[in-house]
Amino acid sequence: MEQLFSTSLTRRRAVVGLALTAAPLPLAGADHAYAQTEQTTPGNKPERSLYERLGGVFAIAAVVDHFSDAVVKNPIVGQKSKNPRLREWHTKNLERLPGLKFMRTLWVCNAAGGPFQFTATKPGATPLGLEEAHRDLRISPAEFDEVAAELGRTLDVFKFPKREKAEVLAAFAAHKDEVTAGYGGPKRE
């Protein structure tokens, strides 16, 4: 989830992203200001933010915890990955996993319109620094899609409604280009 959205997830961003991709998960971004404004429903009642609809920080942390552990065990992107850099990270750097879970939780909360602020640990050309945080892992587009699929499976475990699941996956997919920026093609070391 390495920060879900450029700074916040909104329905507009999710819908635009989903519309731009026919693939299982890739999409585009949304603007933070829109996510922070109060939306209204047909009955003129304020609509709850995605952060609230996801259940707040504790529910988001539970999802991130499950998702992060599932990625480590995933045969395509985890400890048995054909990508030697992903395989090494998921076997030799697991002491960093609790911190990564914390950062992912902040990222999702921030992106979903919650009261938490995510700041990239490795600033880069994009506001989230995702390209720099992932560059050395040389994540391929297919590997990114598998992580997104794992996120979808995790959301299913927690029985999130279709709308919230689609918004989260759209926000995640919006950052595919950043996360895969270090991928140099089919050859592996």
Buried (B, 14 or more C-beta within 10 A) or exposed (E): BBBBBBBBBBBBBBBBBBEBBEEEBBBBBBBBEBBEEEBEEEEEEEEEBBBEBBBBBEBBBBBBBBBBBBBBEBEBBBBEBEBEBBBEBBEEEEEEBEEBBEBBBBBBBBBBBBEBEBEBEEEBEBBBBBBBBBBEBBBBBEBBBBBBBBBBEBBEEBEBEEEBBBBBBBBBBBBBBBBBBBBEEEEEE
